Amino acid sequence: MRFLLLTLLLSYMAFANMEIYPKKECALYNNLKHTKNRGHVTIQIDRAYTMLKHHKGQYLVKVEGATPAQRWVDDDCLTLRPLRGTPIYEAMHRTTKKPVAKKTAKKPQKTLHTSTSSSKQNLLALSWHNAFCETHRYKKECKRGLRDLLKREARDTHFVLHGLWPQPRNNLYCNLSKAVIQKDKAKRWRALPQVNLEKQTATALAEVMPGFASQLHKHEWIKHGTCYGKDANGYFADAVNLVHQVNNSLLGKFFTQNIGKKISLKEVQRLADKAFGRGAGRRVALQCKKGMITELWLSLGSGSSNLGELLQRGKPIYSRCKGGRIDKAGYGR
């Protein structure tokens, strides 16, 4: 019996200190109940973690550089073997190749597109946060505590900012290094350079962009903002202004007043015409998922800060979604 117990103990110790690998980005909590995450630490896809313990569907892992270093995470966020296609897997399975002789004539390298002027056409993408969180519950901005249940936030009843995207769609990643672009494409947003925002701009942006907590603003600036024609403060200031104009319009108030109900694209387009002038509705589209309206897209021109004028200068867009439910705050509602 003693030999059996000793064998089990040694097996557990060996298992508990083994390397474990990420499956997806998840928050790393100070406790089992997931009520605190000091430093807002999340799993990094490109690194391995030392597992200290497994208990009730969760792993206790060691996180270098975090305080405290021991963190709890759901076990479906990690795997015992690295996933194919991840940086860790590629590093472990990389084979050495024989050096290739240098050629005298080199092919010209592709250069990154550089934005020399303001974008003429843009797409404003607004998210309905309640619907987004129905399918992204692991995101930090979707965690709901007691305070959230007792008090409704603006994000529960209004549109929030996803992004302001220069058009055409391939107008991306302007004047950036390949290393930065690769980090963004790998969704390593926390590893992206800090966005130099003034305090007032950062505060206003965080209020209309819940994804700010997950470093969404870094991704949006790197991928889209660098092609907009202004610095980060100008880019996000314009985006925040447009979000407020939508939410304060007849169109925005219509969504607030019809939470929990089903609406149609025709209703939305008709209200857009009424709020921003005839023809504006043709510049508005809906995005839907699982019967819920997830986003409102607006095709905008340039040369003005007035949303109505920008819509009149935008190009007509097609909406595959013809209507859906305006989701309430909370899961499964």
N, C-alpha and C positions, 0 to 999 in steps of 0.2 A: 504493500500500500504506500509506504513512504517513497519507494522508487517511482511509483506511478505519479504521485503528487509532485515529486521533484521534476520528473519529465515534463509534466504539464506546465509547471512554473517556468522552466527554462524555455519551453516552446512559446509561452505567452510573452516572455521578455524579449525573445528574438523577434517575434511578430510585431510587438509594440514599438520597436525602435527601427522598423524598416522604412525605406523610402516609399512615398506614395505620390501619385501624380494627378494633376488637375484634369477635370473633364469640362468644366465651365467656370466662369467667374462668379464667385459667391462671397458673401460677407463672412468675415471671421470674427466670432463673438468672444467676449470675455467669460461667458457663462453658458450653461446648458439651455437656459430659458430664452436665450437670444434677446435679452433686454438691453444689452450694452455692447457697443463696439468702439472702444477707445481708439481714436485716431482714424476711424472709418477705414479699417484695413480690409482688403479683399484679396481673394486668391489671384495670383499672377500665373497666367497660362504657361509662361516660359520657364518655370522653375519647379523643382521637386520639393516636397515637404517631409519632415520626419514625423511619423505617427507615434504618439506616446500612449494612446489609449483608444479603445472603441467601446462606446457605451450608449445604449438606447438609440441606435440609429445615427449616432454622431461620432466623429473622430475628434480626438484632442491632438492637435498638431503643434509643432514648434515653428514659430515664425520669426526668423532673424530680423532684428531691427525694430520689432513691434514691442510696445509696452502695455500690458505684460506680453511676454513672448509666447506663452501657452494659450492657444485659441481653440474654440469649438466650432465645428462646421458640419452640416448635414453630410452623411456618407455618400449620397448620390452626386456630390460635387467632386469627388475624388475617385481614383481607380488605382488598383494595385499595379497596373501596367500602363505605360504611356500610350496615348492614343495615336494611331497612325496619322501623319500629316502635321502633328504639333511640333514646335521647335525642339522639344526634348526628345521626341521620337527620332527626328531627323538627325540630331546630334549623336544619339546612341547608335544609329544605323548608318552613319556616314562612312563611306569607304574612300580610301586615299586613291588618287588618280595620278598617273604618270604625267609629269610636266609636259606641256605642249610647246613645241618650238615656236619662238616668236616670229611673226611674219613681218616683213619689211613694210608692207602697206596695211594700215589699220582702217577698218570701217569706221565711219563717223558715228560717234555715240549719240543716242537720242538725248535731247536736252529737255528740261522741264519747261512747260508753258509758263510764260511770264505775263502777268496782267499789267498792261500799260495804261489802261483807262477803266472807268467805271463800267460795270456790266449793263447792257442795254435792256435785257429782259431777265426777270427773276421769278422764282417760284417761292411763295411763302407757305410753308407747311406747318399747320397748327394741329396739335394733338388734343384729343379728348382724353384726359389723364385717367379717368375712371376705367375706360375701355382698355387703355394701354396696360394698366396694372392687372387686369383680369388674366392676361397671358404673360405677365412679367413680374410675378409676385416676389421673386428673389431680388429684384432691384431695390436698392436702398430707398429710393424715392417712393417706393410702393409699400414700404413697411408701415403698418398702422398701429399706433399705440392707443392707450386709453384717451389721451388728449384729442387725438384725431377723431375718435368716436363721439366725443362730447361736443366738439366744436368743428364746424365745417370751415375748410380753407377755400380760398379763391380757386384753387386748382380743382376743387370738387364740383364747381358750378360754372366754370369758364374754360375757354380754350387756353392752352399753354403752348409755348414755343418749342417746336421741333427744330426748324431751321429756316434760313433764308438762302435759297440756292440759285446762284447765277446760272443762266441758261446759255446754250443748250446743255443737256445733261452731262456731256463729256467735258465741260468746262470745270475741271477739278485740279486740286493740288498745284497751285501756281507758285512757281519760284521756290520750291522746297527740295531738300536733299532726299535721296532715295531711302536713306536710313529712317527719316521721319515718316515718309510715306508708308514704308513697310510696317512700322510700329502701329500706325493708324489702321492699316488694313488687317492687322492681326488683333485689332481691338485692344491694344495695350495702351489705353487712353491715359492711364496714370503715368506712363513713362514718356508721354509727349511733353514738349517744352511748355513752360508756364505761359499763359496768355496774359500779356501786360495790360490789365484793365484798371482804370481808375476806380476808387472805392465806390463812388456813386453809381457808376455803370455796373460794377459787379453786383451791388446790392439790388439794383433794379432788375438785372438779368436773372438773379437767383429767384426773384419773386414770380417771374413768368415762365421760368424754365426749371421745373422740378428735377430734371435730369442733370442739372448743375452739380447735384450731390454725387453723381456717378461720372463726373468729368465730361459730360456730353458737350459742354461748351468748347473744350479743347478739340474734340473731334470735329465739331461744326466749323470752327475757325480754320483748322488745318485743311479739311477737305473742301470747304465751300468759301469761307470768308476770305481766304487768300486770293481769290479770283474776283472779289467784289469791287475792288478799286479804292477802298478806304482802309485805314488802320483798324485794329480790333475794336477800339472804343467807338469809332464811327459806325462800323458794321453792326455791332450789337445794339448800339443806341437806336439805329434805324429799325432793327428787328423788334425791339421792345416797344417802340412807338407804334408800329403796325399792329402788334398784338393788342394793345390797348384800344386802338381804333376799331378793330373787329369786335372786341368784347363789349364796347360801349355803343355799338351800332344796333339797329333794329335786328340785324341778322344774329349778332351775338346774344342779344336779349331773348330772341326766339328760342335758341338752344337752352338757355338757362331756365326759361319758363316751361319747357317741355321735357325736362329730365324724366326718364322712365317711360317715355312714350316713343312710338314709332313715327318717323317723319319721312318725307319723300324728297328726292333731288329737285323735283319741280318746285316744291315749296321753298327750298333753300335758294334756288336760282331766282324765283320770283321776288323773294325778300331782298336779295342782293341788288336786283334792279331798282327796287324801291329805296334802298338805303344808299346806293352809290351811283345811281344813274342807269338809264336804259342801256342794255348790252353788257352790264357788269356780270349778270348771271351766267353768261357764256364763258366767263373767265374763272368760274368756280367749279370745283369738283370735290367729290367725297371719296374717302377710302373706308372700306368696311372689312370686318372680320367676324365670323361667327354670329352674323346678324346684328352686330354693333357697329356704329359709326366710330371709327378710330381716328380719322383725321379730316381736316378741311384744307383743301389746297386752293390757293389763289394765284392766278397768273398775272404778273405785274410788269408794267413798263418801267421807265426811269425818269429822272428829271424833276421829281416833286416829292414832298413828304406827305402829301394828302393821299389817302388810300383810294378815294373815289377817282382821282385823276390817274393814279397808277393803274387801276383796273381798266380804265378806258384805253390806256396805252398798251395793255397786255395783249397777248395772243390768246384766242379762244382755245380751250382745252376740252378733252373728252373725259367723261366720268363713267367708268364701268359700274360703279356702285350707284344704284338707283334709289337707295333709301335704306334705313335701318333704325335701330333703337338707340336713343341717347341714354347711355348707361349711368346708373346711380353710383355714388361712392360706396365702396365696400365690395367684397367678393361674392360672386354668385347672385347678384341682384339684378 
